[in-house]
C-alpha cells in the first residue's frame, strides 16, 4: 500500500474530448484509491475498477466502431487484454492473493499514461475531426514546469 497515489489527474492527461477526459479522470481517481487502499479495502475497490474499465473500454470501443476509426483493432485488442488480466487477478484476489492485485494496480498506473498519450489521443483527434473538422484544442497549464521536474 502506498501513502499517496503515483498517478494524479492533471492537464498533461487531457485529450480534448470531454467525455473521454471525464472517464480518464475517473480512472485516475480509482487507481489512486486502489494504490492507497488497505488490504481489507482491495476487493471492493478492485471490483469497482473492473466495472469502471468495462464501461470505460466499451465507451471508447463504441466511439471507434461508430466512427470507423482506422487503427481501432489494435486499440480494442489492448482493451480486451487489460480486461482479461483484471478478471484473472480478481479471481486470485478472491483467493487471497493481495500481492498480485497490488502488482496489477502498479501495472495499470504505469500503463495508462502511455496508452492515453498514444492511442487515446489519436482517438480524441479523430473524434474531434469527425465532429468539428479539426484536432481538439487542449490548453495545458504549467506543462513546462511539470515536464522540467522529471
C-alpha positions as CSV (number, residue, x, y, z in Angstrom):
1,X,0.0,0.0,0.0
2,X,1.3,3.5,-0.9
3,X,0.6,6.6,1.2
4,X,0.0,8.8,-1.9
5,X,-1.1,7.8,-5.4
6,X,1.6,7.6,-8.1
7,X,-0.7,8.8,-10.8
8,X,-2.6,12.1,-10.4
9,X,-5.0,13.8,-12.7
10,X,-3.7,16.9,-14.4
11,X,-3.6,18.9,-17.6
12,X,-0.9,16.6,-19.1
13,X,-3.6,13.8,-19.3
14,X,-6.2,15.9,-21.1
15,X,-7.1,14.6,-24.5
16,X,-9.5,17.4,-25.6
17,X,-12.6,15.2,-25.9
18,X,-14.8,15.9,-22.8
19,X,-16.4,12.5,-22.3
20,X,-13.0,10.8,-22.7
21,X,-11.4,13.2,-20.3
22,X,-14.2,12.6,-17.7
23,X,-13.8,8.8,-17.9
24,X,-10.0,9.1,-17.7
25,X,-10.2,11.3,-14.6
26,X,-12.4,8.7,-13.0
27,X,-9.9,6.0,-13.9
28,X,-7.0,8.0,-12.3
29,X,-9.1,8.6,-9.1
30,X,-9.9,4.9,-8.8
31,X,-6.3,3.9,-9.5
32,X,-5.2,6.2,-6.7
33,X,-7.8,4.7,-4.3
34,X,-6.5,1.2,-5.2
35,X,-2.9,2.2,-4.6
36,X,-3.6,3.7,-1.2
37,X,-6.2,1.0,-0.1
38,X,-5.7,-1.2,2.9
39,X,-5.7,-5.0,2.2
40,X,-9.3,-5.1,3.5
41,X,-10.5,-2.4,1.0
42,X,-8.8,-4.0,-2.0
43,X,-11.6,-6.4,-3.0
44,X,-14.3,-3.9,-3.2
45,X,-12.2,-1.2,-4.9
46,X,-10.8,-3.7,-7.4
47,X,-14.4,-4.7,-8.3
48,X,-15.2,-1.0,-8.7
49,X,-12.2,-0.6,-11.0
50,X,-13.2,-3.7,-13.1
51,X,-16.7,-2.3,-13.6
52,X,-15.2,1.1,-14.5
53,X,-12.9,-0.4,-17.0
54,X,-15.7,-2.4,-18.6
55,X,-17.7,0.8,-19.1
56,X,-14.6,2.9,-20.0
57,X,-13.4,0.5,-22.7
58,X,-16.9,-0.2,-24.0
59,X,-17.5,3.5,-24.5
60,X,-14.2,4.0,-26.3
61,X,-14.7,0.9,-28.4
62,X,-18.1,2.2,-29.4
63,X,-16.7,5.6,-30.4
64,X,-14.1,3.8,-32.6
65,X,-16.6,1.4,-34.2
66,X,-19.3,4.0,-34.8
67,X,-16.9,6.5,-36.5
68,X,-14.8,4.0,-38.4
69,X,-11.6,4.9,-36.5
70,X,-8.9,3.3,-38.8
71,X,-6.5,1.8,-36.1
72,X,-9.3,0.5,-33.9
73,X,-8.4,-3.1,-33.9
74,X,-5.1,-2.6,-32.0
75,X,-6.7,-0.3,-29.6
76,X,-9.7,-2.6,-29.0
77,X,-7.3,-5.6,-28.6
78,X,-5.4,-3.7,-25.9
79,X,-8.6,-3.0,-24.0
80,X,-9.5,-6.7,-24.2
81,X,-6.1,-7.7,-22.9
82,X,-6.4,-5.4,-19.9
83,X,-9.9,-6.7,-19.1
84,X,-8.6,-10.3,-19.3
85,X,-5.8,-9.5,-16.8
86,X,-8.2,-7.7,-14.5
87,X,-10.6,-10.6,-14.5
88,X,-7.8,-13.1,-13.8
89,X,-6.5,-11.1,-10.9
90,X,-10.0,-10.6,-9.4
91,X,-10.2,-14.4,-9.1
92,X,-6.7,-14.6,-7.5
93,X,-7.6,-11.7,-5.1
94,X,-10.7,-13.6,-4.0
95,X,-8.3,-16.5,-3.2
96,X,-6.3,-14.1,-1.0
97,X,-3.5,-13.0,-3.4
98,X,-3.2,-9.4,-2.4
99,X,0.3,-9.0,-3.8
100,X,-0.9,-9.9,-7.4
101,X,-3.7,-7.3,-7.1
102,X,-1.1,-4.7,-6.0
103,X,1.2,-5.7,-8.9
104,X,-1.6,-5.2,-11.4
105,X,-2.6,-1.9,-9.9
106,X,1.0,-0.7,-10.4
107,X,1.0,-2.1,-13.9
108,X,-2.3,-0.2,-14.7
109,X,-0.8,3.0,-13.3
110,X,2.3,2.6,-15.4
111,X,0.4,1.6,-18.5
112,X,-2.2,4.3,-18.5
113,X,-0.2,7.5,-19.4
114,X,1.3,5.8,-22.5
115,X,-2.0,4.3,-23.6
116,X,-3.7,7.7,-23.2
117,X,-0.9,9.6,-24.9
118,X,-0.6,7.3,-27.9
119,X,-3.8,5.5,-28.5
120,X,-6.5,7.6,-26.8
121,X,-5.1,11.0,-28.0
122,X,-5.3,9.7,-31.6
123,X,-8.9,8.7,-31.0
124,X,-9.7,12.1,-29.4
125,X,-8.2,13.8,-32.5
126,X,-10.2,11.5,-34.8
127,X,-13.5,12.2,-32.9
128,X,-12.8,16.0,-33.0
129,X,-12.0,15.9,-36.7
130,X,-15.2,13.9,-37.4
131,X,-17.3,16.4,-35.4
132,X,-15.6,19.7,-35.9
133,X,-13.3,19.2,-38.9
134,X,-10.0,19.5,-36.9
135,X,-8.0,18.4,-33.9
136,X,-9.1,19.4,-30.4
137,X,-7.6,22.4,-28.8
138,X,-6.1,21.4,-25.4
139,X,-4.9,24.1,-23.1
140,X,-2.4,22.7,-20.6
141,X,-1.5,24.9,-17.6
142,X,2.0,24.5,-16.2
143,X,3.0,21.8,-18.6
144,X,6.6,23.1,-18.9
145,X,7.1,23.2,-15.1
146,X,5.8,19.7,-14.7
147,X,7.9,18.4,-17.6
148,X,11.0,20.1,-16.3
149,X,10.7,18.4,-12.9
150,X,11.0,15.0,-14.5
